[in-house]
Amino acid sequence: MEVTLTPEQQDFVRLAVADGRIGSEEEAVRQALALWEKHERARLDFILTLDQARASLARGEGRTLVSEDDFRQLAASIKERGRAALTR
């Protein structure tokens, strides 16, 4: 595979190599792809979570939050479940 960088990208990479921040142009491309892959995996995880939330709502498992007290109760419930998970 051959990749062509813009002149600005080439300058950016060359400067990083010259400054010793990165070992080579190839390493810069590998690191950039690794960051992109991490971003894409996080995006896919978010989409999966969103799909699960929508399915949960479709099954009627959601709750309506109207008042500040509703939100406080939800927050307390989340904290309680989090603490319980830590003690397991």
C-alpha positions as CSV (number, residue, x, y, z in Angstrom):
1,M,0.0,0.0,0.0
2,E,1.2,3.4,-0.8
3,V,0.1,6.5,1.0
4,T,0.6,10.1,-0.2
5,L,0.7,12.7,2.5
6,T,0.0,16.4,1.8
7,P,3.0,18.6,1.8
8,E,1.9,20.0,5.2
9,Q,1.7,16.5,6.7
10,Q,5.1,15.6,5.3
11,D,6.6,18.7,6.9
12,F,4.9,17.8,10.2
13,V,6.2,14.3,10.2
14,R,9.7,15.3,9.1
15,L,9.9,17.9,11.9
16,A,8.8,15.3,14.5
17,V,11.5,12.9,13.2
18,A,14.1,15.7,13.2
19,D,13.2,16.7,16.8
20,G,13.4,13.1,17.9
21,R,9.8,12.9,18.9
22,I,9.3,9.9,16.6
23,G,11.7,7.4,15.2
24,S,10.7,7.4,11.5
25,E,8.1,8.4,9.0
26,E,6.8,4.8,9.0
27,E,6.4,4.9,12.8
28,A,4.4,8.2,12.5
29,V,2.0,6.5,10.0
30,R,1.7,3.4,12.3
31,Q,1.0,5.6,15.3
32,A,-1.6,7.6,13.4
33,L,-3.3,4.4,12.3
34,A,-3.3,3.0,15.8
35,L,-5.0,6.2,17.1
36,W,-7.5,6.0,14.3
37,E,-8.2,2.4,15.1
38,K,-8.7,3.2,18.8
39,H,-11.1,6.0,17.8
40,E,-13.1,3.7,15.5
41,R,-13.3,1.0,18.2
42,A,-14.6,3.5,20.7
43,R,-17.1,4.8,18.1
44,L,-18.3,1.2,17.5
45,D,-18.6,0.6,21.2
46,F,-20.6,3.7,21.6
47,I,-22.9,2.7,18.8
48,L,-23.4,-0.7,20.3
49,T,-24.3,0.9,23.7
50,L,-26.7,3.3,22.0
51,D,-28.4,0.4,20.2
52,Q,-28.7,-1.5,23.5
53,A,-30.2,1.5,25.1
54,R,-32.7,2.0,22.3
55,A,-33.6,-1.7,22.5
56,S,-34.1,-1.4,26.3
57,L,-36.4,1.6,25.7
58,A,-38.3,-0.3,23.1
59,R,-38.9,-3.1,25.7
60,G,-40.3,-0.5,28.1
61,E,-37.4,-0.6,30.4
62,G,-36.8,3.1,30.5
63,R,-37.9,5.5,33.1
64,T,-39.2,9.0,32.9
65,L,-37.2,11.7,34.8
66,V,-39.1,14.9,35.3
67,S,-38.1,16.5,38.6
68,E,-34.8,17.1,40.3
69,D,-35.8,14.5,42.8
70,D,-36.0,11.9,40.0
71,F,-32.5,12.8,38.9
72,R,-31.2,12.6,42.5
73,Q,-32.8,9.2,43.0
74,L,-31.2,7.9,39.7
75,A,-27.8,9.3,40.7
76,A,-28.1,7.6,44.2
77,S,-29.0,4.3,42.5
78,I,-26.1,4.5,40.1
79,K,-23.7,5.3,43.0
80,E,-25.1,2.4,45.0
81,R,-24.6,0.0,42.1
82,G,-21.1,1.3,41.5
83,R,-20.1,0.8,45.2
84,A,-21.6,-2.7,45.2
85,A,-19.6,-3.6,42.1
86,L,-16.4,-2.4,43.8
87,T,-16.9,-4.6,46.8
88,R,-17.3,-7.8,44.7
